Amino acid sequence: MSTTKDDSDDVGLGILLFLTIVFISLKMSNKIDWSWVWVFAPLWSVAALIVFFYLVALIFGFITRTKLV
């Protein structure tokens, strides 16, 4: 077991954080006329994907369980 951290794990979060900072700076400088919801979309989209996959797994598990009984 290695105790060193793999740098590739942080790449996704780094890109999302970079996009969020770019969108905030563009919004604050009036270069884009987006809603704040879309400016922060890189952050909440990850949470939405996690919830989506959790619900799909939950539904799939429920369907397969009811077929076995």
C-alpha positions as CSV (number, residue, x, y, z in Angstrom):
1,M,0.0,0.0,0.0
2,S,1.3,3.4,-0.9
3,T,0.7,6.4,1.3
4,T,1.5,8.9,-1.4
5,K,-1.4,10.8,-2.9
6,D,-2.1,10.5,-6.6
7,D,-2.2,13.9,-8.3
8,S,-4.7,12.8,-10.9
9,D,-7.5,12.7,-8.3
10,D,-7.3,16.5,-7.9
11,V,-7.4,17.3,-11.6
12,G,-11.2,17.1,-11.9
13,L,-11.8,19.3,-8.9
14,G,-9.1,21.7,-10.1
15,I,-10.8,22.2,-13.4
16,L,-14.1,22.7,-11.8
17,L,-12.7,25.2,-9.4
18,F,-10.9,27.0,-12.2
19,L,-14.1,27.2,-14.2
20,T,-16.0,28.6,-11.3
21,I,-13.4,31.3,-10.7
22,V,-13.4,32.2,-14.4
23,F,-17.2,32.4,-14.4
24,I,-17.3,34.5,-11.2
25,S,-14.8,36.9,-12.6
26,L,-16.6,37.2,-15.9
27,K,-19.9,37.8,-14.1
28,M,-18.4,40.4,-11.8
29,S,-16.8,42.3,-14.8
30,N,-20.2,42.2,-16.6
31,K,-18.7,40.2,-19.5
32,I,-21.5,37.6,-19.2
33,D,-25.1,38.1,-18.2
34,W,-25.8,34.8,-16.7
35,S,-27.8,33.9,-13.6
36,W,-25.7,33.2,-10.5
37,V,-27.1,29.6,-10.7
38,W,-25.2,29.1,-13.9
39,V,-22.1,30.8,-12.7
40,F,-21.9,28.3,-9.9
41,A,-22.9,25.3,-12.1
42,P,-19.5,23.7,-12.1
43,L,-19.8,23.2,-8.3
44,W,-23.4,22.0,-8.0
45,S,-23.3,19.9,-11.2
46,V,-21.0,17.4,-9.4
47,A,-23.5,17.1,-6.6
48,A,-26.3,16.6,-9.0
49,L,-24.4,13.9,-10.8
50,I,-23.8,12.1,-7.6
51,V,-27.5,12.3,-6.6
52,F,-28.5,11.1,-10.1
53,F,-26.2,8.0,-10.0
54,Y,-27.3,7.2,-6.5
55,L,-31.0,7.3,-7.5
56,V,-30.3,5.1,-10.6
57,A,-28.5,2.6,-8.4
58,L,-31.3,2.7,-5.9
59,I,-34.0,2.1,-8.6
60,F,-31.9,-0.6,-10.2
61,G,-31.4,-2.3,-6.9
62,F,-35.1,-2.1,-6.1
63,I,-36.1,-3.5,-9.6
64,T,-33.7,-6.5,-9.3
65,R,-34.7,-7.2,-5.8
66,T,-38.4,-7.4,-6.7
67,K,-37.7,-9.7,-9.6
68,L,-35.9,-12.2,-7.4
69,V,-38.8,-12.5,-4.9
